[in-house]
Amino acid sequence: MPLHSLLTVLADNQAHHITELAHAAGRRPELLNALWQQTPPHIRGLLRQKDGFWQLVRPLALLPENHTAPHFRVEVLRETTSTNEVLLDAVKRGEAIHRRVVVAHHQTAGRGRQGRVWESRAGECLMFSIGYTFGRERAELGALALVTALACREALAALGCPVQIKWPNDLVAGLDKLGGILIETVRRDEQIHAVIGIGINFVLPKDVENAASVQSVCEAKILPADLLDGILSRLHQSLPQFDGHGFAPFQAAYQAAHRDHGREVAVLHEGAVQHEGRVTGVAADGMLQLLTEAGEIRIASGETSLRLPQQLANNNTAEAAAPVRYLLLDGGNSRLKWAWVENGNIVATNHAPYRNLDVLHEEWLQHGAGVSRVVGSAVCGAAKQAMVAARLPHVKIEWQTSMKRGLGIYNHYQNPAEHGADRWFNVLGSRRFSNRACVIVSCGTAVTVDALTADNHYLGGTIMPGFHLMKESLALKTANLNRVPGKLFPFPTTTANAVAGGMMDAVCGSLILMHSRLQARNGGEAVDVLLTGGGAVKVARALPEQFTLDNSVKIVDNLVIFGLLNWIEQA
């Protein structure tokens, strides 16, 4: 993938000449700017260009796919469900995972302790899992997370990043969490195979409270490769020692690194306070020693959480004001998309075809409690709306239509009742990503190209068949054209390629025409382009290079959802 290769080279925070970057990406140097327009928004603004050199203002937690480390087998994945899951599945297949390391740039189903979701955007978090086979019994591995936390802490300290440990295995800077560890074990062939999952924030996670990052805590800029190698080097020494002698050799060092040693704390189980007292130490088996009014007790990690008094007070305040939660629905022609929202932030998204909405029903059973409103935009028709309602029993869905005015935007459509709700909420959502005049293109079953002025007048737009409908029409209505579309070329010389090029030229041409009309109406001022929908990426790639260099072209997933959220929040 050219873009991923480009980002991996730039991730080291060093200056790179465009010839080196072009070689890595497999593109000509003059095409790099167009390629860069495809980067996620949180990365795009980090680039600085000078005298033919490109440099990011900070490192990214991205490793080259050929990264190696002494004593371990390292595998770098661009994306996976969970690095822990990769190794657990390998054990179940009978594969050896001892000293095998899996690193992921993005996880679609990352998880932490107590079933929590571990989320991050590309380049923001160093995420990896280590496989290790122990001769000890599972019951004797309770302190493995503590030993791992100590190794991480020592590696960070060696790189100029002073952090502490919150028992049992959180890496913290004061009250803020920098990283976490999840240990999962499988017994096979009379051995215990442990998967040690580690996640360390390189950039402050968006909309996550009480978080710290390598960038915000450390004295110098740290490269992810150096941190990974430092952690693995220490684990190479400590894991065999732990396997042979248990936690006792690490007890003193861990206790010195423990943030809460000698402090008053509360121990919570499932959110409720179980014990309160002063931490007197960590035992040789890794259990927490707590002096309470009833005397000294020992606590295993399990499903417990440790809190300082000030954190407990904050939790109580947060519980007094219950979070405001919504479920937002985007009922397209062929698929339903949805998003779970809490306190104005999208916390999870998903999608499914209407023929099988079981996953929506399952998520509702898990997360529906406390949802105050279910709000949707639909162009799918009454029958499919009824299918959605059937999977959300006993819930009133507020299906919204296009409006004459909303969020200060005036709708010039002659009859808003016949204006697609998806087009309207795309317009409302666009204001999260552009404050200027913009062309909003939705590439789905149909392609819509809409115009919004800088002073919030929605002027209307065009509708054309999407790629699948164009292909279907050619197949049904034209002899000898019922074939799979080919590849895109400037001058196609096969019928299959001509079909592919014709469809893409139609969409790109419509976009460019609308852009030129809006720019002329806007007195020549800049006009942004927002692309959304399943075909957005390939349209962005097909636009003329000069057009993408001269204009801001952004790809935004779930733009309808953002429009619904903007409308609800202002209302």
Secondary structure, DSSP 8 states (H G I E B T S, - for coil): -HHHHHHHHHTTS--EEHHHHHHHHTS-GGGHHHHHTTS-HHHHTTEEEETTEEEESS--S---TT--BTTBEEEEES-BS-HHHHHHHHHHTT---TTEEEEES-BSS-B-GGG-B----TTSEEEEEEEEEESS-GGGGTTHHHHHHHHHHHHHHHTT---EEETTTEEEETTEEEEEEEEEEEEETTEEEEEEEEEEESS--TT-TTB--HHHH-SS---HHHHHHHHHHHHHHHHHHHHHH-SGGGHHHHHHHBTTTTSEEEEEETTEEEEEEEEEEE-TTS-EEEEETTEEEEE--TTEEEE-HHHHHHHHHHHHS---EEEEEEE-SSEEEEEEEETTEEEEEEEEETT--HHHHHHHHHH-TTEEEEEEEE-S-HHHHHHHHHTSTT--EEEE---SEETTEEE--S-GGGS-HHHHHHHHHHTTT-SSEEEEEEESSEEEEEEE-TTSEEEEEEEEE-HHHHHHHHHHHSTT--S------SS--SHHHHHHHHHHHHHHHHHHHHHHHHHHHTTT--EEEEEESTTHHHHHHHS-HHHHHHS-EEE-TTHHHHHHHHHHHH-
